[in-house]
Amino acid sequence: MKKGIGMIVLVGFAITVAYSRESYKDLDIFAEAFSYVTSAYVEPSKAEPKKLIYGAINGMLSALEDPFTRFMAPEAHKNMETEIAGQFGGLGIVITIKDGKLIVISPIEDTPAWKIGVRADDCITHIDGTSTEGITLQGAVSKLRGQPGTDVTITIARSGESDPIIYTITRDIIKIKTVKWEVVDDKIVYMRITSFNNNTTSELDEAISKILEKNPEYIILDIRNNGGGTLQASVGALSRFVDQGTLIVYTKGREGTPELRYYAEDSGRRIKQKMAVLINGGTASGAEIVAGALKDYKRGVLLGKKTFGKASVQTVYSLSDGSGLALTTGYYYTPAGNLIHNKGIEPEIVVDCEEIPEEKRRMIQKFEDGDFSEDFVGKYSTWTDKEISEFIESLNKQGINIEKKYILRDLEKERRKSKEERLPIADLYCDNQLLRAIELIKVAKFFKE
């Protein structure tokens, strides 16, 4: 893959040189301005040449009005490689700039942001009290990341909430395990892919081997809040669900450049069972490629909400001083020719996700953070409806007023923990989209023969 990127860089350089001789005379204007600033600006320390050049590059890219095209200073360029490798320090969110606002595409599961309650489509209005108005994507990343153990405070505007929500989050090393699964019914296996990085295909192969031993009839593939990752990982993952040689996705660049087509690889064992695929507004980029291909080939029935609509090709050009340029060079299309970028992938079965008001979420969090469930499970190894009713009544007297399903979910988690069993992966109490998929599978109304 590096070879392919290298070829693109060389071609791009050749084109630049050819055009510069005929059309880039305006660069002389920049050279004049640069000369005046470096030689005459009143504060020489602010007119350091490299600082000016970096600023000029950022200015050039901002004129493109494309939040995904960005310049990376050497350190940021190096950090990007660390992120792709599947481990980095920060909060655990995938972000973008949309209509001039800093938007959360999706929180990454089991990270500080995910645990505290950050949601897909949250708008981050302030970072440590400073407004994000006009901030660049790279600028936001720089502010949100930091040393593990340090705090950052973000202010969020959320649809349906009249007041701003303020979270103080402790940064941590983000280690991403991307594939999780469990049996949820005699016939059904639930599999969640949280992102697509360099570890995903190997994790998926390990999971598939164990899943096939269970001989399920159906797979529920959950790619909600999956912000994507690398194209290679997305193609590799899809190769486990479709036949070798199947077209997965193709790209179109500027006029005159060839289309690039990507096909399913030889991956050994494959999932051939019927599939339900869960998607939502946090499904983006590489995850949308997966959803689009599965839908086009009728390989899986999509359920949930429309995906984010971020599927552009960023080619990373390494510059001579170690800095980098991530430049949008094309857009991704599904096998059927559907543009994903700014459009998203529509589900075949629309199921809204339950929206939990912030006040209610905090009440649920208060219950889960306390010792209520642990104490109850310590007293009862199994429980009756009467004992649950008495437990709920006791909670109400202590100011905990939440629905029964949230209580049962936490009790099941504590029960498994007490027996040193694996904690639940699928939420079979409160995840209405997952529960709807299971319901439709069981009544044989999900798949069309």
N, C-alpha and C positions, 0 to 999 in steps of 0.2 A: 504493500500500500504506500509506503514511503516513496518507492520508485515512481508510482503513478503521480503522487503529489509533486515530486521533483520535476517531472516532465511538464506538468502544468505551469510550474513556476518559470521554467526555462522558456516556454512558449509565450507566457505573459510578458517576460522581460524583452523578448525579441520584438513583440508587437509594440511595446512602449518605446523602444529605440526607434523603430520605423516611423511612428507617428510623431515623435519629438522633433524630427528634422523638418517636418512640414507644418505641424499644427501647434507645437508647444512653445511658440515664441513668447507667449504670455508669461512663461517662467522667468523671463528677463525682468518682468515687473516685480515678481516675488524677490528676485535677487537684489534689485534696487532697494526695495523696502527693507529687506533683511540687513543690507549694508548700512542703511540709515539708522535702524534700531540699534544694531550692535556698536555703532561708532558714536552715536549722538544722544541716546536715551540718558536722562538725568541720573538714573540709578544703575550703574553698570552691573551690579550684582544680580539685578533682575533680568538682564539682557544676555544671560549665558547662552551661547549658541545652541547647544543641544536642547535646552529647555524650549527655546524658540522654535526649533525644528519640530520637536514633538508636539508643541502646541499647534503649529501649522498643519501637521498631519491630521491631528484631531479635528481641526477646523475644516479641512478638506473633506473628511469623512462625514462630518455632521451635515455638510451640504447635500449629502445623498439622502438624508432623512430616512435612514435604515438603521434601526436599533441593533441589528444583528451584525452589522459591519462595524468593526472596532479596531483600534490600535492598542497594542499591548507593549508596555515597557518591558525590558528584559526579565525582571522579576515576575511580572504578571504572565508573561509568555511561558516561563518555566512552571509557574503554578498551574497553568492550564493542563500541562502534561501530567502533573500529579493528580489532578481531578479526574482525568480520563482513566487513570490507572485504578481508580476506585477508592482512594483514601485521601482526605484533605481536611483542613481545619475550618470550622465555621459553625453556622446555625443549622444547615441542612435544608435549604430551600433552593428551588430553581426559579429564577426571576427573569423578567424582561421589561423593556420599556414599551408601553402601549398608549398611544394618544398622549404622549408626553408624561405619562404617569408610571411609577415604579410598581409593577404588578407581580404578585406571586403566581407563577405557573402551577407549581405544586410543591408541597412540603415532602421531604424524603422520609419515608417510614423509619421509625425508631430513632430519630434524631431530635436534638433539643427543640427545634421549631415545631416539629410534628407532635411531640409530647405536650408542649404547652398550649397547643390549640390553633396554631397558624393554619389557614385554609387556602385552598386554591382560589384565585381571583381576589384575594385580599390586596388592597392598595396600601403600600407603605408610604405614608405621608411625611414621616420624620425618622431620622436615625440619630439617636442620642440628642434629641431636641432640635436638630438642624433639619430644615425643610429639604425634601428631595426634589422640589421643583427645579427642573432644568438639569438634573443629575444625569450623567452618562451611565451606561450599564457597567463599564469597568470601574467607574467611580463608586458606584453602589457596592460592587463586589469588594472593593478595597476597604470600604467602611464597615461592611458586615463581617468580614473575616478578621481574625486576630489570633492572639495566643490562646490556646486552650485554657479554660479556667477563668478567663476574663469575661466581663458582662458587656452586652450591648442592649440598649433600649430602643425598641421600634414602636412607632405609633401607626395604627392601622385604621383605615376607613373600610368598613365592611357593609356590603349590601344588606339592607334589612335592619341595620343597627344605627340608631340616631346619633349616638355618642362615639367618639373615637375610642379605640381599644389600645391600651398600652401594655406591652409585654417587655419584661426585662429577662433576657435569655443568656444563659452561660454558654459560651463557645466550647466546642469539644472537637476532638478528632472524629471526622465523619468516616466511619468504615461501613461500606455499603454491601450488605448481603442481598443480592438482587432476586434470588428465587426462593420462594417458600411454598410449601404445599401441605395439605392434609386431606384425609378421607372425611367427607361430611355426610355420606350416606353409603349404603351398600353398593350403589351403582355410580356414585358421583365422587370425583376428586376435584378439590378446589386448589388452583395454582395461582400464585400471585407473583408477578415480575415487577419489581419496584423501579428499576432503571436498566439501561443497557450500557454496561461498561466492559472492560477487558475480561472480567471474570464470569460474565453472564452465561456464555455458551457452555463452559465447563460445569458450572453450577446446574444448568439446565439438563445436561447429559446425565449427571448424577441423579437428579430428581426423576427424570424419565425412566431410568433403569428401575428405580424403586416403585414408581407409579405403575409401570406395566406389570410388576409382580402382583399388584392388587387386582388386576384385570377389571378395571372399571368400564362402564358403558359410556359414560359422559365425562367431559372435562369442562370445568368452569375456569376460564382464563381471565384473570383480573389484571388489567393494565390501567386502572384508574389512578390518577395522580402520579403517573409515570411520565416524567418530564423528558424522556428520551435518553440520549447518550451518543454513542458512536454509530455510524452507519454499518460498520463491519459487524458490530454486536447485534444490531437489529436484523441484518440479513442472516447472520448465523442462527439467531433464535427462530426466525421464520422457517429456516431450512429444516427445523425439527417438526414442522407442522404441515408442510406441503412437499410434493414430490420433487426429487432432484431435477434441476434444469428448468423449473417453473420461474417465469418472470416475476420478480418481487416488486420492483420499483424502477422507474427510470427518471432521468433528469433532463431538463432543457435549460440551456444557458442562453447567452446573447446570440443574436442572429449570426449564423455562419459557423457556430461551434457545434461539434457533433453531440448527439444525445449519448448519454452513458446509461447502459442497462445493467441491472444486477439480477442474477439468477440464484435460485436455491442451490446450495452446495450439497455434496455427498456427506451426510452427517451420521450415517449408521442408523441407529434406532430412531423411529419417528412415532409421534402421537398420531394415531389414525382414528381415534374415537371422535364422535360428534362433539362439537364445542359450543358453549355459550361464552361470549366475550364481553366483559364489563368495561365500559368506557365512561369518561366524564370530561368536564372542562379542564381538568388537570392532565389529561392524556395529550401529550405533545410530541412533536418532532419524530424521533425514531419509533415511538410508540404508535404514532398515527400511521406510519408506514406499515407497521404490523397490522393494525386494525383495518386499514384500507385494503391490503392484499387479502386478508382473511375474508373480508366482506365481498370483494370482487369475485373470488373463486367459490363463494358460498361454502367456505370451509368452516366458518363459524357464524353464529347469529349474534349480532351486536345489540347489547341492551344497556340502557343508561341514558346519558345526555351527550350532546354534540361535543366533539373534541376541541382543543384549543385553536388549532389552525396555524401552527408554526412549523413549516417544513421547507425551509430554504437551505441551499447548499452553501456552507461556509468553507472556502478554501483558505488554509492557513499558510501564509507566506512568511518564511523566516528572513529577517533582514540582517544585514552584515554585523550589526552591533549586538545581536542577541534579542532584539525586540521582534515583534511579530505583527502581522496584519491579517485579521480574519475578515475576509471579503466575501460578500454574497456573490456567487458566480452562477447560480442557477436555482431552479425550483424542482421539487419532487412531485411526481405524478404517480397515481396508483396504476396497476396493470391495465385497468379499463380506460385510462387516460384522464382521470379526474385530478385536477389541481387541488392540492391539500392546503397550501399556504393561504392564510386569511379566509379560508372557507371551512376547514375542518372536515371531520367525518361524521355523518349522521348515523345514529343508531337505528336499527330496524324496529326495535321495541323501546319506546320512550318511557323511562321510569325516573321520576324526580328523586333526588337524594333528600332525605329529611334534613331540613335546616334547623339547627339547634341554636336558639338565641344565646347570646353570651352569658346572660345571667343564669340561664339553665345549665349551660356548659360548666360554669364555675361551681354550681351546686353539685353536679355529677362529679367534678374533679375533687371537690371537698370530700365526698363520700368515698371515692376510690383511694384518696390519699390517707384516709383515716384507717383505723384498725377494726372497723365495724365488721367487714366480711371475714377477716382473719379470726376474730373472736367467735363469730357465729360458726364458722367451719370447725373451729377447735372444739366446739360444744356438740355439733351434729355432724356425723360423717355422711348421713343422708338426711333429707328433710321432707316434711309434709307441707301441704298447702296451708294448714293451720299454723305451722311454725313460721312459714314465710310471712303470713299475714301479721302475726305477732311481732316479727322482726321489723316489718314495714311500719307498724304502729309505734314501735320503740324509736325508730329513726325519725318519724314525724315529731315526736315529743322532743327530740334533740335538734330540731330545726332542719332536718334533711327531708325535703319533699321532692322526690323524683319518681318516675314511673317504674313499675315493677320490672320491666325488661332490662333496665340498666343495673338493677340490683342482682337479678339472676345472672347476668353476664359476669359481674364481678365475683359472685359466689363461685361460679364455675371455674374461673381463673384461680381463685384461692384454693378450691378443692384439688385442682390438678397440682398446684404448687405444693400443697401439703403432702401429696402422695409422690412428689418428685417426678411427675409426669410432664411431658412437653406441654407448654402453654398453648392455648388456642391460637390458631392463625386466622381462621375464618370467624367472623362475628355472626353467629347464628341466632342472636337475640335482637340486635338493633339495626343491622345492615339491611335496609328494606330492598335495595337493588339486588343484593345477593339472594335474599329470601324469595324475591319474586322469580329470579332465574330458577331456583330449586323447585319452586311451586310449579312453574310452567313445564319443567322437565318431567316432573312426576305425573302430571296430568296429560302428558304426551301432546302438548299444544305449542311446543317450542320449535320443533324441527319439522320442516316440510320434506317429505320423501320425494 
